[in-house]
Amino acid sequence: MTSANYPKSIYLILTIEFCERFSFCGLRTMLSLYLRDVLKFSEKDATVLYHIFYALCYFVPIIGAILADSFYGRYRTIRVFSFVYVLGNILLCLGAVPTLALPTIKTTLLGLIFIGIGTGGIKPCVAALCGEQFCVPEQRFYLERFFSVYYFIINIGGFLGMIFIPMIRKSIPCYGGESCYALGFVVPAVLMVLALVMFVVGKPMYTIRCPKKNIILQFLKCMFYSLSKKLSSSPYQKKAHWLDYA
């Protein structure tokens, strides 16, 4: 993989995605312990909250994909949801600082909601944005091999986050405790702020494609047209699948 063959924007996007995965996976590793040991939720309630948060992270991508494909495009969708993500990180940090005397549970849960919405919103868009940076068919060879590199980078980021963030939290005590959850949340927040700044500053480097059609509307039209044609067709015109009537 050489810079002459790959768009320069790819290296920036990979760096940003590494930071995001490092941040999210590091935070996720500490979350259950924080809910149980600091916020004093029961083991059962902490587990339920963790799984609700995780479900949110994987439900919102449906919304993010619809917004990106039909209305705003990948770049704008990633930018907006990244702001939400960073806001969630900041709230989580503030909630973990006892000297601020904030309503810790409410601040933390609000921060987790924003993080879930933020990470979920950008999840379906980043790989697609990377794909748009390549000129096809001229760079098809490199595009086909790129996604192996992409998934390697994000998995390395997540793996390192799960190792180093808990180590940082445990090795530096603060506020009279044996560990420092506040610091453990600050590091992911700083990385997400850096990722967002890099993403916005790097805009001139990106190939940005705006959606030309409302994909959801097109899908619904296709579906209803297929059903109507199937219902009105002759038995002698039967096809293998109802969508074949479109």
Backbone torsions as a table, in degrees:
resi	resn	phi	psi	omega
1	MET	NA	116.0	-178.4
2	THR	-122.6	155.4	-177.6
3	SER	-65.3	-23.7	179.7
4	ALA	-69.9	-24.7	-175.1
5	ASN	-101.7	-23.0	-177.5
6	TYR	-109.7	139.2	177.0
7	PRO	-59.0	141.0	-178.8
8	LYS	-61.8	-31.4	-179.4
9	SER	-61.5	-26.4	-179.2
10	ILE	-61.7	-41.7	-178.7
11	TYR	-65.2	-36.6	177.7
12	LEU	-68.0	-45.0	-179.8
13	ILE	-63.9	-39.3	177.7
14	LEU	-63.3	-39.7	177.7
15	THR	-63.9	-43.3	179.5
16	ILE	-63.2	-44.3	-179.0
17	GLU	-68.2	-34.0	174.4
18	PHE	-60.3	-45.6	179.7
19	CYS	-62.5	-41.3	-178.9
20	GLU	-64.9	-44.1	-179.7
21	ARG	-68.2	-40.2	176.2
22	PHE	-58.5	-46.9	-178.4
23	SER	-63.4	-51.1	-174.8
24	PHE	-65.9	-47.4	-176.1
25	CYS	-69.2	-35.5	175.8
26	GLY	-64.0	-44.3	178.1
27	LEU	-63.5	-44.7	-178.1
28	ARG	-61.4	-34.8	-179.2
29	THR	-63.3	-34.2	-177.8
30	MET	-89.0	-15.3	-164.9
31	LEU	-60.4	-49.7	-177.6
32	SER	-60.4	-42.7	178.5
33	LEU	-63.4	-40.6	-179.3
34	TYR	-65.0	-43.9	179.7
35	LEU	-63.1	-37.7	-176.1
36	ARG	-82.7	-48.3	-170.4
37	ASP	-86.4	-29.6	-177.1
38	VAL	-102.6	-49.5	-179.1
39	LEU	-83.7	-7.5	172.6
40	LYS	65.8	31.9	169.9
41	PHE	-74.1	151.3	175.0
42	SER	-68.2	163.5	179.0
43	GLU	-56.4	-42.5	-179.3
44	LYS	-64.5	-47.3	-177.8
45	ASP	-67.0	-38.6	178.2
46	ALA	-62.5	-40.5	178.8
47	THR	-65.9	-41.7	179.1
48	VAL	-62.9	-46.1	179.7
49	LEU	-62.5	-40.6	178.8
50	TYR	-60.9	-43.9	-177.5
51	HIS	-73.7	-31.0	173.8
52	ILE	-64.5	-44.7	177.2
53	PHE	-59.5	-44.5	-178.3
54	TYR	-66.9	-37.8	177.6
55	ALA	-65.1	-40.1	177.3
56	LEU	-59.8	-41.4	180.0
57	CYS	-60.5	-27.4	-176.6
58	TYR	-109.2	0.8	171.5
59	PHE	-94.3	-41.2	-177.7
60	VAL	-59.5	-31.1	176.9
61	PRO	-52.0	-28.8	176.9
62	ILE	-62.9	-43.8	179.2
63	ILE	-67.6	-44.2	179.5
64	GLY	-59.2	-41.1	-179.7
65	ALA	-66.2	-40.8	179.1
66	ILE	-63.8	-45.5	-179.7
67	LEU	-63.1	-42.0	-178.1
68	ALA	-69.1	-43.9	-174.5
69	ASP	-76.9	-29.9	-171.1
70	SER	-109.6	-22.9	-170.9
71	PHE	-128.2	-57.5	-166.0
72	TYR	-106.8	-17.2	-174.4
73	GLY	84.8	165.2	-174.8
74	ARG	-68.4	-43.9	-175.4
75	TYR	-61.3	-50.9	-178.1
76	ARG	-64.4	-38.4	179.5
77	THR	-63.8	-46.1	178.4
78	ILE	-61.4	-43.5	-177.9
79	ARG	-61.9	-46.8	-178.2
80	VAL	-65.5	-47.6	-178.7
81	PHE	-68.3	-27.5	176.5
82	SER	-68.0	-37.0	174.9
83	PHE	-61.7	-43.1	177.4
84	VAL	-61.5	-42.4	179.0
85	TYR	-58.8	-49.3	-179.1
86	VAL	-63.1	-40.4	177.7
87	LEU	-60.3	-40.9	176.9
88	GLY	-63.0	-42.1	177.0
89	ASN	-60.7	-42.1	-179.3
90	ILE	-65.5	-43.5	178.3
91	LEU	-61.7	-39.6	179.7
92	LEU	-63.9	-41.7	177.7
93	CYS	-62.8	-46.0	-178.4
94	LEU	-64.3	-38.3	179.2
95	GLY	-66.7	-22.6	-178.4
96	ALA	-90.0	-0.4	179.4
97	VAL	-101.0	104.3	-173.8
98	PRO	-65.2	-28.2	-177.5
99	THR	-68.6	-15.7	179.3
100	LEU	-79.9	-14.8	177.1
101	ALA	55.6	36.5	175.8
102	LEU	-82.8	159.6	173.0
103	PRO	-67.9	94.5	-167.3
104	THR	-57.8	-47.1	-176.8
105	ILE	-64.7	-46.4	-179.5
106	LYS	-64.0	-42.7	-179.9
107	THR	-64.4	-41.5	179.9
108	THR	-65.7	-46.5	-178.9
109	LEU	-65.5	-37.6	176.5
110	LEU	-65.0	-41.3	176.7
111	GLY	-61.2	-41.4	179.1
112	LEU	-66.1	-36.2	176.8
113	ILE	-63.0	-45.8	179.1
114	PHE	-63.9	-40.4	178.8
115	ILE	-64.7	-43.9	178.6
116	GLY	-60.3	-43.0	178.4
117	ILE	-66.8	-42.4	-177.5
118	GLY	-65.0	-52.2	-178.3
119	THR	-67.3	-34.8	177.9
120	GLY	-67.3	-38.5	-178.1
121	GLY	-67.0	-34.1	-178.5
122	ILE	-88.6	-16.7	-173.7
123	LYS	-56.3	-45.2	-176.9
124	PRO	-82.4	-4.2	-170.4
125	CYS	-100.5	-29.3	-170.4
126	VAL	-67.7	-49.0	-179.9
127	ALA	-61.6	-38.4	178.3
128	ALA	-66.2	-39.9	177.3
129	LEU	-63.0	-39.3	176.4
130	CYS	-60.3	-44.2	-179.7
131	GLY	-61.0	-32.6	-179.5
132	GLU	-71.7	-13.9	-178.3
133	GLN	-77.7	-15.0	-177.3
134	PHE	-92.9	143.0	173.9
135	CYS	-91.6	115.2	-179.0
136	VAL	-109.0	135.0	15.3
137	PRO	-92.3	-2.8	-174.8
138	GLU	-58.0	-38.3	-176.1
139	GLN	-110.8	22.7	-179.5
140	ARG	-57.6	-40.5	-179.2
141	PHE	-56.5	-43.8	-177.5
142	TYR	-77.2	-34.5	177.5
143	LEU	-62.7	-42.3	-178.6
144	GLU	-63.9	-27.7	-179.2
145	ARG	-96.8	-12.0	-176.0
146	PHE	-65.1	-41.0	-170.8
147	PHE	-68.4	-22.0	171.6
148	SER	-65.0	-42.2	177.2
149	VAL	-65.8	-42.2	-178.6
150	TYR	-58.5	-50.1	-177.8
151	TYR	-71.6	-28.3	174.3
152	PHE	-64.6	-44.8	-178.0
153	ILE	-64.3	-45.8	-176.8
154	ILE	-70.0	-32.7	177.3
155	ASN	-71.5	-35.9	174.7
156	ILE	-64.4	-43.5	178.0
157	GLY	-59.0	-46.4	178.6
158	GLY	-64.6	-40.7	-179.5
159	PHE	-63.4	-46.1	-180.0
160	LEU	-67.1	-35.6	177.6
161	GLY	-63.2	-41.3	179.8
162	MET	-67.5	-22.4	179.1
163	ILE	-88.5	-51.7	-168.0
164	PHE	-82.6	-34.8	-179.1
165	ILE	-64.0	-47.6	175.1
166	PRO	-62.3	-33.2	176.8
167	MET	-64.4	-42.5	178.0
168	ILE	-64.2	-44.0	179.5
169	ARG	-60.3	-38.8	-175.8
170	LYS	-81.7	-32.0	-171.1
171	SER	-82.2	-18.2	-176.3
172	ILE	-123.6	101.4	178.9
173	PRO	-72.4	153.0	176.8
174	CYS	-154.2	158.4	178.1
175	TYR	53.1	37.0	175.5
176	GLY	77.3	5.4	-179.6
177	GLY	-99.8	173.6	179.5
178	GLU	-80.7	-16.9	178.5
179	SER	-142.6	177.4	-174.8
180	CYS	-131.6	91.5	177.4
181	TYR	-65.9	-33.0	179.7
182	ALA	-58.0	-45.6	178.4
183	LEU	-66.3	-37.4	177.6
184	GLY	-62.9	-28.2	176.4
185	PHE	-88.2	-25.8	-179.9
186	VAL	-67.0	-43.4	-177.7
187	VAL	-59.1	-49.1	175.3
188	PRO	-60.7	-36.0	179.6
189	ALA	-64.6	-43.3	179.0
190	VAL	-62.8	-42.5	178.7
191	LEU	-62.8	-39.0	179.8
192	MET	-70.7	-35.6	175.4
193	VAL	-63.4	-45.0	177.2
194	LEU	-61.3	-42.1	179.8
195	ALA	-62.7	-43.2	180.0
196	LEU	-64.7	-43.5	178.7
197	VAL	-61.4	-46.1	178.5
198	MET	-60.8	-39.7	-177.8
199	PHE	-65.7	-44.0	-178.7
200	VAL	-70.2	-44.7	-179.2
201	VAL	-64.4	-31.8	-177.2
202	GLY	-81.4	5.3	-176.5
203	LYS	-52.0	-42.9	-179.4
204	PRO	-60.3	-19.6	-178.3
205	MET	-83.3	-19.5	-171.0
206	TYR	-83.6	149.4	164.2
207	THR	-89.2	113.3	-174.5
208	ILE	-113.6	122.4	179.7
209	ARG	-112.3	128.0	179.6
210	CYS	-90.4	144.3	178.9
211	PRO	-65.1	136.5	-178.8
212	LYS	-100.1	-22.0	-178.8
213	LYS	-135.1	156.0	173.0
214	ASN	-81.1	103.4	-174.4
215	ILE	-61.4	-39.8	-178.7
216	ILE	-64.1	-44.1	179.2
217	LEU	-63.5	-41.7	178.8
218	GLN	-62.4	-40.7	178.5
219	PHE	-63.4	-45.5	-179.1
220	LEU	-64.3	-40.1	177.2
221	LYS	-61.2	-45.2	179.6
222	CYS	-61.7	-42.8	-178.0
223	MET	-64.3	-48.1	-178.5
224	PHE	-68.1	-36.0	177.6
225	TYR	-63.9	-43.8	179.3
226	SER	-61.8	-44.0	-179.7
227	LEU	-64.2	-42.4	-179.4
228	SER	-65.4	-39.7	178.5
229	LYS	-67.4	-36.7	179.3
230	LYS	-65.6	-42.9	-178.0
231	LEU	-69.3	-30.7	-177.0
232	SER	-95.8	-2.9	-176.4
233	SER	-79.9	158.6	177.7
234	SER	-74.9	149.0	176.8
235	PRO	-58.5	-23.6	-179.8
236	TYR	-79.6	-8.7	-179.6
237	GLN	-105.8	22.9	-176.3
238	LYS	-62.5	136.7	180.0
239	LYS	-118.1	166.4	-172.7
240	ALA	-64.9	-37.6	-176.5
241	HIS	-136.2	145.9	-176.6
242	TRP	-63.0	-26.3	177.7
243	LEU	-73.1	-15.5	177.5
244	ASP	-67.3	-13.9	179.1
245	TYR	-79.9	-9.3	-177.5
246	ALA	-67.6	NA	NA
